[in-house]
Amino acid sequence: MPTKTLTADTAAPVSLGIDASTDVGYRVLSYSGSLGGGTLRVHTQVDGGDIVPVPNSKLVIGDVDTKGDVKQQLIFSSAGNVFISLTGATAPNCKVSVQ
């Protein structure tokens, strides 16, 4: 399972070195630690294409589930290489994983 530890905003999306598509049809992004008030987002890049955000693939500290717990994972479906970005953060320290 690829992981990255983020301690600052990313200047550009960071590659996780894996393909978004899987036999089950989806991947899961999760994080632990603090986003530092920033926005964590999934991006993908198909062969020869640009790196683009995956729709509905953002996590921010204010996102909570129906029980009021902070959302720390999301499921996404896409194709191409997986990238992540963290923007708008102040002193983040989070470990991000995709499986």
C-alpha positions in Angstrom: 0.0 0.0 0.0 1.6 3.3 -1.1 1.9 6.0 1.6 3.2 9.5 1.7 3.8 11.7 4.7 2.9 15.3 4.1 4.3 18.1 6.3 3.6 21.0 3.9 1.5 22.0 1.0 2.3 20.3 -2.3 3.6 22.6 -5.0 2.1 20.1 -7.5 0.3 16.8 -7.2 2.6 14.0 -5.8 2.6 10.6 -7.6 1.9 7.5 -5.5 3.3 5.3 -8.2 0.1 3.2 -8.7 -2.6 2.9 -11.3 -6.1 4.0 -10.2 -8.0 1.1 -11.8 -8.2 -2.2 -9.9 -10.0 -5.5 -10.4 -12.6 -4.4 -7.8 -13.2 -1.1 -9.6 -12.3 1.3 -6.9 -9.5 2.5 -4.6 -9.6 3.9 -1.1 -7.6 7.0 0.1 -7.2 7.5 3.8 -5.2 9.7 6.1 -4.2 9.9 9.7 -2.8 12.9 11.5 -3.6 16.6 10.8 -4.4 18.2 7.5 -3.5 21.5 9.0 -6.7 23.0 7.8 -5.9 22.2 4.2 -7.6 20.2 1.5 -6.4 16.7 0.5 -7.4 15.7 -3.1 -6.9 12.8 -5.5 -5.8 13.4 -9.0 -5.1 11.0 -11.9 -3.2 11.2 -15.2 -4.0 8.9 -18.1 -1.2 8.1 -20.7 -0.4 11.3 -22.6 -2.9 13.4 -20.6 -2.7 16.1 -18.0 -2.9 15.6 -14.3 -6.6 16.3 -13.4 -8.6 16.2 -10.1 -10.9 13.2 -9.6 -14.5 14.4 -9.1 -15.8 14.2 -5.5 -12.3 13.3 -4.1 -11.6 16.0 -1.6 -11.2 15.7 2.2 -11.1 18.7 4.5 -11.1 18.8 8.3 -14.7 20.2 8.4 -16.1 17.1 6.6 -18.0 14.9 9.0 -20.2 11.9 8.7 -23.8 11.5 9.9 -22.5 10.8 13.4 -20.3 13.9 13.5 -17.0 12.1 13.1 -14.4 13.6 10.9 -14.2 11.8 7.5 -10.7 10.4 7.0 -11.2 8.2 4.0 -12.9 8.2 0.7 -13.6 5.8 -2.1 -12.8 6.8 -5.7 -12.9 5.3 -9.1 -10.8 6.5 -12.0 -8.1 5.4 -14.4 -4.4 6.3 -14.9 -1.7 7.1 -12.4 -2.8 8.2 -8.9 -1.5 11.6 -7.5 -2.5 13.5 -4.3 -2.3 17.1 -3.4 -2.6 19.1 -0.2 -3.4 22.8 -0.5 -4.2 25.6 1.9 -2.6 23.8 4.9 -0.8 25.4 7.9 1.7 23.1 9.6 0.1 19.8 8.4 1.4 16.4 9.5 -0.5 13.6 7.9 0.2 10.1 6.6 -1.8 9.5 3.4 -2.4 5.9 2.0 -4.1 4.6 -1.0 -5.1 1.0 -1.4 
